[in-house]
Amino acid sequence: MDLNAYTARLHEDLIAAAALGDEKTQATAAALAAATEKSARLVLLSALSDLAAEVSTQLEDRTVQVSFDGTDATVQVRKNTDTDQPPTFEDMTGDISRVTLRLVEQLKARAEEAAAQSGQSLNTWMSSAVHGALRDQMRGYAGQWQNNNSSNSNKSTDKGE
């Protein structure tokens, strides 16, 4: 789902409403529409996350997850299993590193809400989020590796003919 379609609609609606005014009003509306685009996108992301959390509470054996890539939102419904749980501190090994992370205030507030809803500290929740993102990324790399190897084996058989 491309969020640009929704933010563009908001932009167009503001411009259309301002068309009733003079040139200065129209210019102000255009500037406001451009300035609020990122904020509108964050509000949409927040609404989608809240919807996913609400639907997940209604489902007994499934979890709805919303992931974002730029302006695209993807919804996934996954079956709950014990293996989907992030590792606990005791399960993890290795040194712990400190990281300073700068977030937009609205995003930080949403992360704090999500952490509170899951009964975790913000630090634990963000560690779990990074862990999940890396796990998903590695799954993607595994698929790419398999595709590359199957195409390479096809090339080697073509040379033998």
DSSP file (Angstrom, degrees, kcal/mol; ACC not computed):
  #  RESIDUE AA STRUCTURE BP1 BP2  ACC     N-H-->O    O-->H-N    N-H-->O    O-->H-N    TCO  KAPPA ALPHA  PHI   PSI    X-CA   Y-CA   Z-CA
    1    1 A M              0   0    0      0, 0.0    72,-3.1     0, 0.0     2,-0.7   0.000 360.0 360.0 360.0 119.8    0.0    0.0    0.0
    2    2 A D  B >   -A   72   0A   0     70,-0.2     3,-1.0     1,-0.2     4,-0.5  -0.742 360.0-161.7 -87.4 116.1    1.6    3.2   -1.1
    3    3 A L  T >> S+     0   0    0     68,-3.4     4,-2.2    -2,-0.7     3,-0.5   0.674  81.4  78.3 -71.7 -17.1    1.0    6.0    1.4
    4    4 A N  H 3> S+     0   0    0     67,-0.3     4,-2.8     1,-0.2    -1,-0.2   0.851  86.1  60.5 -59.9 -33.9    1.9    8.7   -1.1
    5    5 A A  H <> S+     0   0    0     -3,-1.0     4,-1.5     1,-0.2    -1,-0.2   0.884 108.3  43.8 -61.6 -37.4   -1.6    8.2   -2.6
    6    6 A Y  H <> S+     0   0    0     -3,-0.5     4,-1.9    -4,-0.5    -2,-0.2   0.899 115.1  46.1 -75.9 -41.8   -3.1    9.2    0.7
    7    7 A T  H  X S+     0   0    0     -4,-2.2     4,-2.2     1,-0.2    -2,-0.2   0.864 111.9  52.8 -70.0 -33.3   -0.8   12.1    1.4
    8    8 A A  H  X S+     0   0    0     -4,-2.8     4,-2.8    -5,-0.2    -1,-0.2   0.890 107.0  52.8 -65.9 -38.6   -1.3   13.4   -2.2
    9    9 A R  H  X S+     0   0    0     -4,-1.5     4,-2.5    -5,-0.2    -2,-0.2   0.917 109.6  48.2 -62.7 -43.2   -5.1   13.3   -1.6
   10   10 A L  H  X S+     0   0    0     -4,-1.9     4,-2.2     2,-0.2    -2,-0.2   0.917 111.6  50.7 -61.8 -43.3   -4.7   15.4    1.5
   11   11 A H  H  X S+     0   0    0     -4,-2.2     4,-2.1     1,-0.2    -2,-0.2   0.935 111.7  47.1 -58.9 -48.6   -2.5   17.8   -0.4
   12   12 A E  H  X S+     0   0    0     -4,-2.8     4,-2.7     1,-0.2    -2,-0.2   0.884 110.2  52.9 -62.8 -40.2   -5.0   18.1   -3.2
   13   13 A D  H  X S+     0   0    0     -4,-2.5     4,-2.3     2,-0.2    -1,-0.2   0.896 109.3  48.8 -64.1 -40.3   -7.9   18.6   -0.8
   14   14 A L  H  X S+     0   0    0     -4,-2.2     4,-1.9     2,-0.2    -2,-0.2   0.914 112.8  47.5 -64.9 -41.9   -6.0   21.5    0.9
   15   15 A I  H  X S+     0   0    0     -4,-2.1     4,-1.0     2,-0.2    -2,-0.2   0.910 111.9  50.4 -65.1 -42.0   -5.3   23.1   -2.5
   16   16 A A  H  < S+     0   0    0     -4,-2.7     3,-0.5     1,-0.2     4,-0.3   0.898 110.1  49.6 -63.7 -40.6   -8.9   22.7   -3.6
   17   17 A A  H >< S+     0   0    0     -4,-2.3     3,-0.9     1,-0.2    -1,-0.2   0.878 110.8  50.4 -65.3 -36.6  -10.2   24.3   -0.3
   18   18 A A  H >< S+     0   0    0     -4,-1.9     3,-2.0     1,-0.2    -1,-0.2   0.659  88.6  82.5 -76.1 -15.7   -7.8   27.2   -0.8
   19   19 A A  T 3< S+     0   0    0     -4,-1.0    -1,-0.2    -3,-0.5    -2,-0.2   0.732  82.6  64.0 -62.1 -20.7   -9.0   27.8   -4.4
   20   20 A L  T <  S+     0   0    0     -3,-0.9    -1,-0.3    -4,-0.3    -2,-0.2   0.694  99.8  65.6 -74.4 -18.7  -11.9   29.7   -3.0
   21   21 A G  S <  S-     0   0    0     -3,-2.0    -3,-0.0     1,-0.2     2,-0.0  -0.180  94.8 -81.0 -94.3-172.1   -9.5   32.3   -1.6
   22   22 A D     >  -     0   0    0      1,-0.1     4,-2.2    -2,-0.1    -1,-0.2  -0.128  53.8 -86.5 -80.3-177.1   -7.1   34.8   -3.1
   23   23 A E  H  > S+     0   0    0      1,-0.2     4,-2.5     2,-0.2     5,-0.2   0.862 127.9  53.4 -61.9 -37.4   -3.6   34.1   -4.4
   24   24 A K  H  > S+     0   0    0      2,-0.2     4,-2.4     1,-0.2    -1,-0.2   0.907 109.3  48.8 -66.0 -41.0   -2.0   34.6   -1.0
   25   25 A T  H  > S+     0   0    0      2,-0.2     4,-2.5     1,-0.2    -2,-0.2   0.911 112.0  49.2 -63.4 -42.7   -4.4   32.1    0.5
   26   26 A Q  H  X S+     0   0    0     -4,-2.2     4,-2.2     2,-0.2    -2,-0.2   0.900 111.5  48.6 -64.6 -41.2   -3.7   29.6   -2.2
   27   27 A A  H  X S+     0   0    0     -4,-2.5     4,-2.2     2,-0.2    -2,-0.2   0.898 111.8  49.7 -66.0 -40.1    0.1   30.0   -1.8
   28   28 A T  H  X S+     0   0    0     -4,-2.4     4,-2.7     2,-0.2    -2,-0.2   0.920 110.9  49.5 -63.5 -43.5   -0.2   29.6    2.0
   29   29 A A  H  X S+     0   0    0     -4,-2.5     4,-2.7     1,-0.2    -2,-0.2   0.899 110.1  50.6 -63.3 -40.7   -2.3   26.4    1.5
   30   30 A A  H  X S+     0   0    0     -4,-2.2     4,-2.0     2,-0.2    -1,-0.2   0.904 112.0  47.7 -64.0 -40.7    0.2   25.0   -1.0
   31   31 A A  H  X S+     0   0    0     -4,-2.2     4,-2.3     2,-0.2    -2,-0.2   0.912 113.3  47.8 -66.7 -42.1    3.1   25.7    1.5
   32   32 A L  H  X S+     0   0    0     -4,-2.7     4,-2.1     2,-0.2    -2,-0.2   0.903 109.8  52.9 -64.1 -41.3    1.1   24.1    4.4
   33   33 A A  H  < S+     0   0    0     -4,-2.7     4,-0.5     1,-0.2    -1,-0.2   0.917 112.5  44.5 -61.6 -43.2    0.2   21.1    2.3
   34   34 A A  H >< S+     0   0    0     -4,-2.0     3,-0.7     1,-0.2     4,-0.4   0.896 113.9  50.4 -67.1 -39.9    3.9   20.5    1.5
   35   35 A A  H 3< S+     0   0    0     -4,-2.3     4,-0.4     1,-0.2     3,-0.3   0.804 111.6  47.0 -70.5 -29.1    5.0   21.1    5.1
   36   36 A T  T 3X S+     0   0    0     -4,-2.1     4,-2.9     1,-0.2    -1,-0.2   0.444  84.3  94.6 -93.7   0.3    2.5   18.7    6.5
   37   37 A E  H <> S+     0   0    0     -3,-0.7     4,-2.1    -4,-0.5    -1,-0.2   0.926  88.4  43.3 -59.3 -47.7    3.2   15.8    4.1
   38   38 A K  H  > S+     0   0    0     -4,-0.4     4,-2.2    -3,-0.3    -1,-0.2   0.897 114.8  50.3 -66.0 -40.0    5.7   14.1    6.4
   39   39 A S  H  > S+     0   0    0     -4,-0.4     4,-2.3     1,-0.2    -2,-0.2   0.913 109.9  50.5 -63.8 -42.1    3.5   14.6    9.5
   40   40 A A  H  X S+     0   0    0     -4,-2.9     4,-2.4     1,-0.2    -2,-0.2   0.895 109.0  52.0 -62.6 -39.8    0.5   13.2    7.6
   41   41 A R  H  X S+     0   0    0     -4,-2.1     4,-2.5    -5,-0.2    -1,-0.2   0.914 109.4  49.5 -63.1 -42.8    2.6   10.1    6.6
   42   42 A L  H  X S+     0   0    0     -4,-2.2     4,-2.4     2,-0.2    -2,-0.2   0.887 110.1  51.1 -63.5 -38.6    3.6    9.6   10.3
   43   43 A V  H  X S+     0   0    0     -4,-2.3     4,-2.5     2,-0.2    -1,-0.2   0.907 110.6  49.0 -65.0 -41.0    0.0    9.8   11.4
   44   44 A L  H  X S+     0   0    0     -4,-2.4     4,-2.6     2,-0.2    -2,-0.2   0.917 111.1  49.7 -63.4 -42.9   -1.0    7.3    8.7
   45   45 A L  H  X S+     0   0    0     -4,-2.5     4,-2.4     1,-0.2    -2,-0.2   0.910 111.5  49.3 -61.7 -41.9    1.7    4.9    9.9
   46   46 A S  H  X S+     0   0    0     -4,-2.4     4,-2.6     2,-0.2    -2,-0.2   0.912 110.7  49.8 -63.5 -43.0    0.6    5.3   13.4
   47   47 A A  H  X S+     0   0    0     -4,-2.5     4,-2.5     2,-0.2    -2,-0.2   0.906 111.2  49.0 -63.5 -41.9   -3.0    4.6   12.5
   48   48 A L  H  X S+     0   0    0     -4,-2.6     4,-2.5     2,-0.2    -1,-0.2   0.900 111.7  49.3 -64.7 -40.3   -2.0    1.5   10.6
   49   49 A S  H  X S+     0   0    0     -4,-2.4     4,-2.3     2,-0.2    -2,-0.2   0.917 111.6  48.7 -64.4 -43.1    0.1    0.3   13.5
   50   50 A D  H  X S+     0   0    0     -4,-2.6     4,-2.5     2,-0.2    -2,-0.2   0.909 111.3  50.5 -62.8 -41.8   -2.8    0.9   15.9
   51   51 A L  H  X S+     0   0    0     -4,-2.5     4,-2.8     2,-0.2     5,-0.2   0.926 110.0  49.7 -61.5 -45.1   -5.1   -1.0   13.6
   52   52 A A  H  X S+     0   0    0     -4,-2.5     4,-2.4     1,-0.2    12,-0.5   0.909 112.0  48.2 -60.9 -42.5   -2.8   -3.9   13.4
   53   53 A A  H  X S+     0   0    0     -4,-2.3     4,-1.6     2,-0.2    -1,-0.2   0.903 112.7  48.6 -65.2 -40.7   -2.4   -4.1   17.2
   54   54 A E  H  X S+     0   0    0     -4,-2.5     4,-0.9     2,-0.2    -2,-0.2   0.916 113.2  46.1 -66.6 -43.1   -6.2   -3.9   17.6
   55   55 A V  H >X S+     0   0    0     -4,-2.8     4,-1.2     1,-0.2     3,-0.8   0.902 108.9  56.8 -65.6 -40.0   -6.9   -6.6   15.0
   56   56 A S  H 3< S+     0   0    0     -4,-2.4     3,-0.3     1,-0.3     6,-0.2   0.862 102.3  55.0 -60.1 -36.5   -4.1   -8.8   16.6
   57   57 A T  H 3< S+     0   0    0     -4,-1.6    -1,-0.3     1,-0.2    -2,-0.2   0.780 107.5  50.8 -68.9 -23.9   -5.9   -8.6   20.0
   58   58 A Q  H << S+     0   0    0     -4,-0.9     2,-0.4    -3,-0.8    -1,-0.2   0.707  98.7  76.4 -84.1 -21.1   -9.1  -10.0   18.4
   59   59 A L     <  -     0   0    0     -4,-1.2     5,-0.1    -3,-0.3     0, 0.0  -0.765  64.6-161.1 -92.8 133.2   -7.3  -12.9   16.7
   60   60 A E  S    S+     0   0    0     -2,-0.4    -1,-0.1     1,-0.1    -4,-0.0   0.911  86.1  21.0 -80.7 -42.9   -6.4  -15.7   19.0
   61   61 A D  S    S+     0   0    0     18,-0.0    19,-2.8     2,-0.0     2,-0.3   0.257 115.3  66.0-114.4  12.5   -3.7  -17.5   17.0
   62   62 A R  E     -B   79   0A   0     17,-0.3     2,-0.4    -6,-0.2    17,-0.2  -0.942  57.8-151.2-136.1 155.9   -2.5  -14.9   14.7
   63   63 A T  E     -B   78   0A   0     15,-3.0    15,-2.9    -2,-0.3     2,-0.5  -0.990  12.7-142.9-126.7 134.7   -0.6  -11.6   14.8
   64   64 A V  E     -B   77   0A   0    -12,-0.5     2,-0.4    -2,-0.4    13,-0.2  -0.851  22.2-172.5 -96.5 127.8   -1.1   -8.7   12.3
   65   65 A Q  E     -B   76   0A   0     11,-3.2    11,-3.0    -2,-0.5     2,-0.5  -0.967  12.5-157.4-124.0 138.1    2.2   -6.9   11.6
   66   66 A V  E     -B   75   0A   0     -2,-0.4     2,-0.3     9,-0.2     9,-0.2  -0.960  13.6-174.1-112.0 126.2    2.7   -3.7    9.5
   67   67 A S  E     -B   74   0A   0      7,-2.8     7,-2.9    -2,-0.5     2,-0.4  -0.900   9.3-148.2-119.6 153.8    6.1   -3.1    8.1
   68   68 A F  E     -B   73   0A   0     -2,-0.3     2,-0.4     5,-0.2     5,-0.2  -0.951  16.8-179.3-126.5 138.6    7.2    0.0    6.2
   69   69 A D  E >  S-B   72   0A   0      3,-2.6     3,-2.0    -2,-0.4     2,-0.6  -0.862  71.7 -57.4-134.1  98.5    9.7    0.6    3.4
   70   70 A G  T 3  S-     0   0    0     -2,-0.4     0, 0.0     1,-0.3     0, 0.0  -0.555 122.5 -16.6  66.7-115.0    9.9    4.2    2.6
   71   71 A T  T 3  S+     0   0    0     -2,-0.6   -68,-3.4    -3,-0.1     2,-0.4   0.335 117.8  97.8-103.7   5.8    6.3    5.2    1.7
   72   72 A D  E <   -AB   2  69A   0     -3,-2.0    -3,-2.6   -70,-0.2     2,-0.4  -0.814  55.3-160.9 -99.1 133.3    5.1    1.6    1.2
   73   73 A A  E     - B   0  68A   0    -72,-3.1     2,-0.4    -2,-0.4    -5,-0.2  -0.932   4.9-166.3-111.4 135.8    3.2   -0.2    4.0
   74   74 A T  E     - B   0  67A   0     -7,-2.9    -7,-2.8    -2,-0.4     2,-0.5  -0.978   6.8-152.1-123.3 133.9    2.9   -4.0    3.9
   75   75 A V  E     - B   0  66A   0     -2,-0.4     2,-0.4    -9,-0.2    -9,-0.2  -0.904  14.5-176.9-108.0 131.3    0.5   -5.9    6.1
   76   76 A Q  E     - B   0  65A   0    -11,-3.0   -11,-3.2    -2,-0.5     2,-0.6  -0.979  15.7-154.8-126.9 140.3    1.3   -9.5    7.1
   77   77 A V  E     - B   0  64A   0     -2,-0.4     2,-0.4   -13,-0.2   -13,-0.2  -0.969  22.0-175.6-113.4 120.3   -0.7  -11.9    9.2
   78   78 A R  E     - B   0  63A   0    -15,-2.9   -15,-3.0    -2,-0.6     2,-0.3  -0.896  27.6-116.5-120.2 145.2    1.4  -14.5   10.9
   79   79 A K  E     - B   0  62A   0     -2,-0.4     2,-0.3   -17,-0.2   -17,-0.3  -0.607  38.3-113.0 -75.7 135.6    0.5  -17.5   13.0
   80   80 A N        +     0   0    0    -19,-2.8     2,-0.3    -2,-0.3    -1,-0.1  -0.542  47.1 162.7 -72.4 128.3    1.7  -17.2   16.6
   81   81 A T    >   -     0   0    0     -2,-0.3     3,-1.1     1,-0.1     4,-0.2  -0.950  50.0-115.3-139.2 161.1    4.4  -19.7   17.5
   82   82 A D  G >  S+     0   0    0     -2,-0.3     3,-1.2     1,-0.2    -1,-0.1   0.789 112.3  63.9 -66.4 -26.7    6.9  -19.9   20.3
   83   83 A T  G 3  S+     0   0    0      1,-0.2    -1,-0.2    -3,-0.0    -3,-0.0   0.664  90.1  67.0 -74.3 -14.5    9.7  -19.5   17.8
   84   84 A D  G <  S+     0   0    0     -3,-1.1    -1,-0.2     2,-0.1    -2,-0.2   0.600  77.5 104.6 -79.3  -9.5    8.6  -16.0   16.9
   85   85 A Q  S <  S-     0   0    0     -3,-1.2     3,-0.1    -4,-0.2    -3,-0.0  -0.506  78.9-116.5 -73.0 136.0    9.4  -14.7   20.3
   86   86 A P        -     0   0    0      0, 0.0    -1,-0.1     0, 0.0    42,-0.1  -0.361  40.3 -92.9 -67.5 153.4   12.6  -12.7   20.5
   87   87 A P        -     0   0    0      0, 0.0     2,-0.1     0, 0.0    44,-0.1  -0.334  40.0-121.4 -66.1 147.8   15.4  -14.2   22.6
   88   88 A T     >  -     0   0    0      1,-0.1     4,-1.2    -3,-0.1     3,-0.4  -0.313  30.4 -99.7 -79.3 171.5   15.6  -13.1   26.2
   89   89 A F  T  4 S+     0   0    0      1,-0.2     3,-0.4     2,-0.2    -1,-0.1   0.891 126.2  53.3 -59.0 -39.2   18.7  -11.4   27.6
   90   90 A E  T  4 S+     0   0    0      1,-0.2    -1,-0.2     3,-0.0     0, 0.0   0.818 105.8  54.0 -66.8 -29.7   19.8  -14.8   29.0
   91   91 A D  T  4 S+     0   0    0     -3,-0.4     2,-0.2     2,-0.0    -1,-0.2   0.756  97.0  80.2 -74.5 -24.5   19.5  -16.4   25.6
   92   92 A M     <  -     0   0    0     -4,-1.2     2,-0.3    -3,-0.4    -4,-0.0  -0.570  62.4-165.7 -88.2 147.1   21.7  -13.9   24.0
   93   93 A T        +     0   0    0     -2,-0.2     2,-0.1     2,-0.1    -2,-0.0  -0.830  39.8  56.1-123.6 165.5   25.5  -14.0   24.2
   94   94 A G  S    S-     0   0    0     -2,-0.3     2,-0.1     2,-0.0    -2,-0.0  -0.373  86.2 -42.0 106.4 174.7   28.2  -11.5   23.4
   95   95 A D        -     0   0    0     -2,-0.1     2,-0.5     1,-0.0    -2,-0.1  -0.415  51.6-127.3 -78.2 153.1   29.1   -8.1   24.4
   96   96 A I        -     0   0    0     -2,-0.1     2,-0.3     2,-0.0    -1,-0.0  -0.871  23.2-159.7-102.0 133.6   26.5   -5.3   24.8
   97   97 A S        -     0   0    0     -2,-0.5     2,-0.4     2,-0.0     0, 0.0  -0.859  13.5-130.2-113.0 148.3   27.1   -2.1   23.0
   98   98 A R        -     0   0    0     -2,-0.3     2,-0.4     2,-0.0    -2,-0.0  -0.817  26.2-172.7 -95.9 136.2   25.6    1.3   23.7
   99   99 A V        -     0   0    0     -2,-0.4     2,-0.6     2,-0.0    -2,-0.0  -0.992  18.6-143.7-130.9 136.5   24.1    3.2   20.7
  100  100 A T        -     0   0    0     -2,-0.4     2,-0.5     2,-0.0    -2,-0.0  -0.895  23.3-171.0 -98.0 126.3   22.7    6.7   20.5
  101  101 A L        -     0   0    0     -2,-0.6     2,-0.6     2,-0.0    -2,-0.0  -0.971  12.9-152.1-123.1 128.0   19.7    6.9   18.2
  102  102 A R        +     0   0    0     -2,-0.5     2,-0.3     6,-0.0    -2,-0.0  -0.881  22.9 175.6-101.2 124.8   18.0   10.1   17.1
  103  103 A L        -     0   0    0     -2,-0.6     2,-0.2     2,-0.0    -2,-0.0  -0.925  39.2-100.9-126.4 150.3   14.3    9.7   16.3
  104  104 A V    >>  -     0   0    0     -2,-0.3     4,-2.4     1,-0.1     3,-0.5  -0.497  42.0-117.5 -61.9 139.5   11.6   12.1   15.3
  105  105 A E  H 3> S+     0   0    0      1,-0.3     4,-2.5     2,-0.2     5,-0.2   0.859 113.7  52.1 -53.7 -41.8    9.6   12.8   18.5
  106  106 A Q  H 3> S+     0   0    0      1,-0.2     4,-2.0     2,-0.2    -1,-0.3   0.893 110.6  48.1 -64.0 -39.0    6.4   11.3   17.1
  107  107 A L  H <> S+     0   0    0     -3,-0.5     4,-2.3     2,-0.2    -2,-0.2   0.896 111.2  50.5 -67.9 -40.1    8.2    8.1   16.2
  108  108 A K  H  X S+     0   0    0     -4,-2.4     4,-2.5     2,-0.2    -2,-0.2   0.910 109.5  51.3 -62.7 -42.2    9.8    7.9   19.6
  109  109 A A  H  X S+     0   0    0     -4,-2.5     4,-2.2    -5,-0.2    -2,-0.2   0.900 110.3  48.8 -62.6 -40.5    6.4    8.3   21.2
  110  110 A R  H  X S+     0   0    0     -4,-2.0     4,-2.6     2,-0.2    -1,-0.2   0.896 110.7  50.5 -66.0 -39.6    4.9    5.5   19.1
  111  111 A A  H  X S+     0   0    0     -4,-2.3     4,-2.4     2,-0.2    -2,-0.2   0.904 110.0  50.2 -65.0 -40.3    7.8    3.3   20.0
  112  112 A E  H  X S+     0   0    0     -4,-2.5     4,-2.4     2,-0.2    -2,-0.2   0.900 111.1  49.4 -63.9 -40.1    7.3    4.0   23.7
  113  113 A E  H  X S+     0   0    0     -4,-2.2     4,-2.6     2,-0.2    -2,-0.2   0.932 111.7  48.2 -62.8 -45.8    3.6    3.2   23.3
  114  114 A A  H  X S+     0   0    0     -4,-2.6     4,-1.6     1,-0.2    -2,-0.2   0.896 111.9  49.7 -62.9 -40.1    4.4   -0.1   21.5
  115  115 A A  H  <>S+     0   0    0     -4,-2.4     5,-3.0     2,-0.2     4,-0.3   0.921 111.8  48.0 -64.3 -43.9    6.9   -1.0   24.2
  116  116 A A  H ><5S+     0   0    0     -4,-2.4     3,-1.2     1,-0.2    -2,-0.2   0.902 109.3  53.5 -64.1 -40.8    4.4   -0.2   27.0
  117  117 A Q  H 3<5S+     0   0    0     -4,-2.6    -1,-0.2     1,-0.3    -2,-0.2   0.834 111.7  45.3 -63.5 -31.9    1.7   -2.3   25.2
  118  118 A S  T 3<5S-     0   0    0     -4,-1.6    -1,-0.3    -5,-0.2    -2,-0.2   0.396 116.0-115.6 -92.7   3.7    4.0   -5.3   25.0
  119  119 A G  T < 5S+     0   0    0     -3,-1.2     2,-0.3    -4,-0.3    -3,-0.2   0.808  75.1 121.0  71.3  29.8    5.1   -4.8   28.7
  120  120 A Q      < -     0   0    0     -5,-3.0    -1,-0.2    -6,-0.2    -2,-0.1  -0.813  67.3-105.4-122.2 161.2    8.7   -4.1   27.7
  121  121 A S     >  -     0   0    0     -2,-0.3     4,-2.7     1,-0.1     5,-0.2  -0.444  38.1-110.7 -74.3 160.8   11.1   -1.2   28.2
  122  122 A L  H  > S+     0   0    0      1,-0.2     4,-2.7     2,-0.2     5,-0.2   0.904 119.7  52.8 -59.9 -40.7   11.8    1.0   25.2
  123  123 A N  H  > S+     0   0    0      2,-0.2     4,-2.3     1,-0.2    -1,-0.2   0.930 111.7  44.1 -61.2 -47.3   15.4   -0.4   25.1
  124  124 A T  H  > S+     0   0    0      2,-0.2     4,-2.3     1,-0.2    -2,-0.2   0.909 114.3  50.4 -64.8 -41.9   14.2   -4.1   25.1
  125  125 A W  H  X S+     0   0    0     -4,-2.7     4,-2.2     1,-0.2    -2,-0.2   0.920 112.2  46.3 -63.2 -43.9   11.5   -3.3   22.5
  126  126 A M  H  X S+     0   0    0     -4,-2.7     4,-2.6     2,-0.2     5,-0.2   0.879 110.7  53.0 -68.2 -37.0   13.9   -1.6   20.2
  127  127 A S  H  X S+     0   0    0     -4,-2.3     4,-2.5    -5,-0.2    -1,-0.2   0.915 110.8  47.6 -61.5 -41.7   16.4   -4.4   20.6
  128  128 A S  H  X S+     0   0    0     -4,-2.3     4,-2.7     2,-0.2    -2,-0.2   0.885 110.5  52.1 -65.4 -38.9   13.7   -6.9   19.6
  129  129 A A  H  X S+     0   0    0     -4,-2.2     4,-2.4     2,-0.2    -2,-0.2   0.915 111.3  46.0 -64.6 -42.8   12.7   -4.7   16.7
  130  130 A V  H  X S+     0   0    0     -4,-2.6     4,-2.6     2,-0.2     5,-0.2   0.920 112.3  51.7 -64.5 -43.2   16.3   -4.6   15.4
  131  131 A H  H  X S+     0   0    0     -4,-2.5     4,-2.4    -5,-0.2    -2,-0.2   0.930 111.6  46.8 -58.6 -46.3   16.6   -8.4   15.9
  132  132 A G  H  X S+     0   0    0     -4,-2.7     4,-2.6     2,-0.2    -1,-0.2   0.898 111.5  50.7 -64.3 -41.1   13.4   -9.0   13.9
  133  133 A A  H  X S+     0   0    0     -4,-2.4     4,-2.4     2,-0.2    -1,-0.2   0.911 112.0  47.2 -63.7 -41.8   14.4   -6.7   11.1
  134  134 A L  H  X S+     0   0    0     -4,-2.6     4,-2.5     2,-0.2    -2,-0.2   0.895 111.6  51.0 -66.2 -39.5   17.8   -8.4   10.8
  135  135 A R  H  X S+     0   0    0     -4,-2.4     4,-2.0    -5,-0.2    -2,-0.2   0.930 112.5  46.3 -61.9 -45.5   16.1  -11.8   10.9
  136  136 A D  H  X S+     0   0    0     -4,-2.6     4,-1.8     1,-0.2    -2,-0.2   0.885 111.9  51.7 -64.5 -38.6   13.7  -10.8    8.1
  137  137 A Q  H  X S+     0   0    0     -4,-2.4     4,-2.3     1,-0.2    -2,-0.2   0.912 108.8  50.2 -64.2 -42.2   16.6   -9.3    6.1
  138  138 A M  H  X S+     0   0    0     -4,-2.5     4,-2.4     1,-0.2    -1,-0.2   0.873 107.0  54.6 -65.7 -36.0   18.6  -12.5    6.4
  139  139 A R  H  X S+     0   0    0     -4,-2.0     4,-1.8     2,-0.2    -1,-0.2   0.899 108.8  49.5 -61.7 -39.0   15.6  -14.5    5.2
  140  140 A G  H  X S+     0   0    0     -4,-1.8     4,-2.2     2,-0.2    -2,-0.2   0.902 110.2  49.8 -65.2 -41.7   15.5  -12.2    2.2
  141  141 A Y  H  X S+     0   0    0     -4,-2.3     4,-2.8     1,-0.2    -2,-0.2   0.879 107.7  54.5 -64.7 -37.3   19.3  -12.8    1.6
  142  142 A A  H  X S+     0   0    0     -4,-2.4     4,-2.3     1,-0.2    -1,-0.2   0.912 109.3  47.7 -63.2 -41.1   18.7  -16.5    1.8
  143  143 A G  H  X S+     0   0    0     -4,-1.8     4,-2.3     2,-0.2    -1,-0.2   0.901 112.9  48.2 -65.3 -40.7   16.1  -16.3   -0.9
  144  144 A Q  H  X S+     0   0    0     -4,-2.2     4,-2.8     2,-0.2    -2,-0.2   0.900 110.8  51.7 -64.9 -40.1   18.3  -14.2   -3.1
  145  145 A W  H  X S+     0   0    0     -4,-2.8     4,-2.6     2,-0.2    -2,-0.2   0.922 110.8  47.4 -63.0 -44.4   21.2  -16.6   -2.5
  146  146 A Q  H  X S+     0   0    0     -4,-2.3     4,-2.3     2,-0.2    -1,-0.2   0.909 113.3  48.4 -63.7 -41.9   19.0  -19.6   -3.5
  147  147 A N  H  X S+     0   0    0     -4,-2.3     4,-2.1     2,-0.2    -2,-0.2   0.912 112.5  48.4 -64.5 -42.3   17.8  -17.7   -6.6
  148  148 A N  H  X S+     0   0    0     -4,-2.8     4,-2.3     1,-0.2    -2,-0.2   0.913 112.6  48.2 -64.5 -42.4   21.3  -16.7   -7.6
  149  149 A N  H  X S+     0   0    0     -4,-2.6     4,-2.2     1,-0.2    -1,-0.2   0.883 111.2  49.6 -67.9 -37.3   22.6  -20.3   -7.2
  150  150 A S  H  X S+     0   0    0     -4,-2.3     4,-1.4     2,-0.2    -1,-0.2   0.879 113.0  47.1 -70.0 -34.9   19.8  -21.8   -9.2
  151  151 A S  H  X S+     0   0    0     -4,-2.1     4,-1.7     2,-0.2    -2,-0.2   0.866 111.8  51.2 -72.9 -33.5   20.3  -19.3  -12.0
  152  152 A N  H  X S+     0   0    0     -4,-2.3     4,-2.0     2,-0.2    -2,-0.2   0.883 108.6  50.8 -67.4 -37.7   24.1  -20.0  -11.9
  153  153 A S  H  X S+     0   0    0     -4,-2.2     4,-1.6     1,-0.2    -1,-0.2   0.849 108.6  52.6 -69.6 -30.9   23.5  -23.8  -12.1
  154  154 A N  H  X S+     0   0    0     -4,-1.4     4,-1.7     2,-0.2    -1,-0.2   0.882 108.3  51.0 -68.0 -37.0   21.3  -23.2  -15.1
  155  155 A K  H  X S+     0   0    0     -4,-1.7     4,-1.6     1,-0.2    -2,-0.2   0.896 108.6  51.0 -66.3 -39.6   24.1  -21.2  -16.8
  156  156 A S  H  X S+     0   0    0     -4,-2.0     4,-0.9     1,-0.2    -1,-0.2   0.851 110.3  48.7 -69.8 -31.5   26.6  -23.9  -16.2
  157  157 A T  H  < S+     0   0    0     -4,-1.6     4,-0.5     1,-0.2    -1,-0.2   0.834 107.5  56.0 -75.5 -29.6   24.3  -26.5  -17.7
  158  158 A D  H >< S+     0   0    0     -4,-1.7     3,-0.9     1,-0.2    -2,-0.2   0.864 103.8  54.5 -67.7 -33.7   23.7  -24.3  -20.7
  159  159 A K  H 3< S+     0   0    0     -4,-1.6    -1,-0.2     1,-0.2    -2,-0.2   0.814 101.1  59.7 -68.5 -28.5   27.5  -24.1  -21.4
  160  160 A G  T 3<        0   0    0     -4,-0.9    -1,-0.2     1,-0.2    -2,-0.2   0.654 360.0 360.0 -75.7 -13.1   27.7  -27.9  -21.5
  161  161 A E    <         0   0    0     -3,-0.9    -1,-0.2    -4,-0.5    -2,-0.1   0.470 360.0 360.0 -84.8 360.0   25.3  -28.1  -24.4
